[in-house]
Amino acid sequence: MTLMDEPFTILPEEAAPPHARQCDRCELSGQRTRVIWGEGNPDAPIMMILDNPGAREDRQGIEFLCGTRETLQLGMREAGLDIGSVYVTYLLKCRPVRAYNKPAAREACASHLLLQLQQKRPLLLFGFGNVVAEALFPWREEASVKVLRGSWHDYQGIPVGFSYHPLAVRRRPNLMRLFVEDLSALAARWKKTREM
């Protein structure tokens, strides 16, 4: 069985708290169908951050594994990173379905992410894509994956690493080697953290 033959996992969603479900701080509240707080192991030591939820269910309401999750899980398998050790969350807690004011939405959702960090207290963070890098480090002149990947940084007192967005990797397969390299560095850092 090759890695591509192995079944992928639909991670269980963690229910969004009432304050998030009722949030109306930005225009996404008027276009969303629901709030996606996060998925995976809610007590995981590693929190992964993506820009926003993608299509999570089809029109019949049946969950499916989208390209982002499939590519992420493939990279994690290649890197030897256990899916049970991660919790995946988002900068934006709603899936955008049309144009919106991106800076205002990210600013409005920032408090939700900070609350998650305070409640979950992950030992490591890992961000995907330039949108996440720019949101976590807005004061940096150049906060891009190309600049930030390959080393560890600090966000809210938690070590954070970065890699390319799984959809970018899916569209440009030549990035898969670097994606796996970054996830392998995350796996090594997690192993080192456990041994301390």
C-alpha positions as CSV (number, residue, x, y, z in Angstrom):
1,M,0.0,0.0,0.0
2,T,1.4,3.4,-1.0
3,L,0.7,6.6,0.9
4,M,-1.8,7.6,-1.8
5,D,-3.7,4.3,-1.3
6,E,-4.1,4.8,2.4
7,P,-7.5,6.2,3.5
8,F,-7.6,9.8,4.7
9,T,-9.4,10.9,7.8
10,I,-12.3,13.3,8.1
11,L,-11.3,15.1,11.3
12,P,-14.1,15.7,13.8
13,E,-15.2,19.3,14.2
14,E,-15.2,21.0,17.5
15,A,-18.4,22.8,18.1
16,A,-18.1,26.6,18.0
17,P,-18.9,28.3,21.3
18,P,-22.1,30.4,21.4
19,H,-20.2,33.8,21.3
20,A,-18.6,32.7,18.0
21,R,-21.8,31.4,16.4
22,Q,-23.5,34.7,17.2
23,C,-20.5,36.9,16.2
24,D,-21.5,39.8,13.9
25,R,-18.2,41.8,14.0
26,C,-17.7,41.6,10.3
27,E,-19.6,41.2,7.0
28,L,-18.9,37.5,6.9
29,S,-21.7,37.0,9.4
30,G,-24.2,37.9,6.7
31,Q,-22.9,35.4,4.2
32,R,-21.9,32.4,6.3
33,T,-23.9,29.3,6.7
34,R,-22.1,28.3,9.9
35,V,-19.0,28.9,12.0
36,I,-16.2,26.4,11.9
37,W,-14.2,26.7,15.2
38,G,-11.6,24.0,14.5
39,E,-11.2,20.3,13.9
40,G,-9.1,17.4,15.1
41,N,-8.0,16.7,18.6
42,P,-9.1,19.7,20.7
43,D,-6.5,18.8,23.3
44,A,-3.6,18.4,20.8
45,P,-0.2,19.9,21.6
46,I,0.1,21.2,18.0
47,M,-2.2,23.9,16.7
48,M,-2.2,24.3,12.9
49,I,-3.6,27.6,11.4
50,L,-5.1,27.9,7.9
51,D,-6.6,31.1,6.5
52,N,-10.2,30.1,6.4
53,P,-12.5,27.1,6.1
54,G,-13.1,25.7,2.7
55,A,-16.1,23.7,1.5
56,R,-16.8,21.3,4.3
57,E,-20.0,19.7,3.2
58,D,-21.7,19.0,-0.1
59,R,-25.3,20.1,-0.9
60,Q,-26.7,17.0,0.8
61,G,-24.9,17.9,4.1
62,I,-22.4,15.0,3.8
63,E,-18.9,15.7,4.9
64,F,-16.1,15.2,2.5
65,L,-12.3,15.5,2.4
66,C,-11.4,18.6,0.4
67,G,-8.1,19.1,-1.4
68,T,-6.6,21.2,1.5
69,R,-7.2,18.4,4.1
70,E,-6.1,15.7,1.7
71,T,-2.8,17.4,0.9
72,L,-2.2,18.3,4.5
73,Q,-2.7,14.7,5.6
74,L,-0.5,13.4,2.9
75,G,2.3,15.8,3.9
76,M,1.9,14.8,7.6
77,R,2.1,11.1,6.7
78,E,5.3,11.7,4.7
79,A,6.7,13.6,7.7
80,G,5.7,11.0,10.2
81,L,3.4,13.4,12.1
82,D,0.5,11.7,13.9
83,I,-2.8,13.2,13.0
84,G,-4.0,12.8,16.6
85,S,-1.4,15.3,17.7
86,V,-2.9,18.2,15.8
87,Y,-5.8,20.6,16.0
88,V,-6.6,22.6,12.9
89,T,-8.1,26.1,13.2
90,Y,-8.5,29.2,11.0
91,L,-7.9,32.9,11.0
92,L,-11.4,33.4,9.8
93,K,-14.0,31.1,11.4
94,C,-16.5,31.4,8.4
95,R,-16.1,30.3,4.8
96,P,-16.3,33.4,2.6
97,V,-18.6,32.9,-0.3
98,R,-18.2,36.3,-2.1
99,A,-15.9,39.3,-1.9
100,Y,-15.4,40.9,1.5
101,N,-13.2,43.4,3.4
102,K,-10.3,41.1,4.2
103,P,-8.4,43.3,6.7
104,A,-11.6,44.1,8.6
105,A,-12.6,40.4,8.8
106,R,-9.2,39.3,9.9
107,E,-9.1,42.0,12.6
108,A,-12.6,41.0,13.8
109,C,-11.6,37.3,14.0
110,A,-8.3,37.8,15.7
111,S,-9.9,37.8,19.1
112,H,-11.3,34.3,18.5
113,L,-7.9,32.9,17.6
114,L,-6.3,34.5,20.7
115,L,-9.1,33.0,22.9
116,Q,-8.4,29.6,21.4
117,L,-4.7,30.0,22.2
118,Q,-5.5,31.0,25.8
119,Q,-7.9,28.1,26.3
120,K,-6.0,25.3,24.5
121,R,-2.5,26.4,25.4
122,P,-0.8,24.5,22.5
123,L,2.9,23.8,22.8
124,L,3.6,24.5,19.1
125,L,1.9,26.5,16.4
126,F,2.2,25.9,12.6
127,G,0.9,28.3,10.0
128,F,0.1,27.7,6.3
129,G,0.4,30.3,3.6
130,N,1.2,34.0,3.3
131,V,-2.2,35.2,4.6
132,V,-1.5,33.5,8.0
133,A,2.1,34.7,8.1
134,E,1.0,38.3,7.4
135,A,-1.8,38.1,10.0
136,L,0.4,36.8,12.7
137,F,3.3,39.2,12.0
138,P,1.7,42.3,10.5
139,W,4.6,44.5,11.8
140,R,7.2,42.6,9.7
141,E,8.2,44.3,6.5
142,E,8.1,40.9,4.7
143,A,6.1,38.3,6.4
144,S,5.9,35.6,3.8
145,V,6.3,31.8,3.9
146,K,9.5,32.1,1.7
147,V,11.0,34.3,4.4
148,L,9.7,32.6,7.6
149,R,9.9,28.9,6.7
150,G,12.9,26.9,7.8
151,S,13.1,28.6,11.3
152,W,11.0,29.0,14.4
153,H,9.5,32.3,15.5
154,D,7.5,33.4,18.5
155,Y,3.8,34.2,18.6
156,Q,2.1,35.0,21.9
157,G,4.9,33.1,23.7
158,I,4.5,30.0,21.6
159,P,7.0,28.7,19.0
160,V,5.5,28.9,15.5
161,G,6.8,27.6,12.2
162,F,5.4,28.1,8.6
163,S,5.0,26.3,5.4
164,Y,3.1,26.7,2.1
165,H,-0.6,26.5,2.0
166,P,-1.8,22.9,1.1
167,L,-3.7,24.2,-1.9
168,A,-0.6,25.9,-3.2
169,V,1.2,22.6,-2.8
170,R,-1.6,20.8,-4.6
171,R,-1.5,23.3,-7.5
172,R,2.3,23.2,-7.7
173,P,3.5,19.7,-6.9
174,N,7.1,20.8,-6.9
175,L,6.4,22.4,-3.5
176,M,5.6,19.0,-1.9
177,R,9.2,18.3,-1.1
178,L,9.5,21.6,0.8
179,F,6.1,21.1,2.4
180,V,7.1,17.7,3.8
181,E,10.5,19.2,4.8
182,D,8.7,21.8,6.9
183,L,6.3,19.3,8.4
184,S,9.2,17.0,9.2
185,A,10.8,20.0,11.1
186,L,7.6,20.3,13.0
187,A,7.6,16.6,13.9
188,A,11.2,16.9,15.0
189,R,10.5,19.9,17.1
190,W,7.5,18.1,18.7
191,K,9.6,15.1,19.5
192,K,12.3,17.4,21.1
193,T,9.6,19.2,23.1
194,R,8.3,15.9,24.5
195,E,11.7,14.8,25.5
196,M,12.4,18.0,27.5
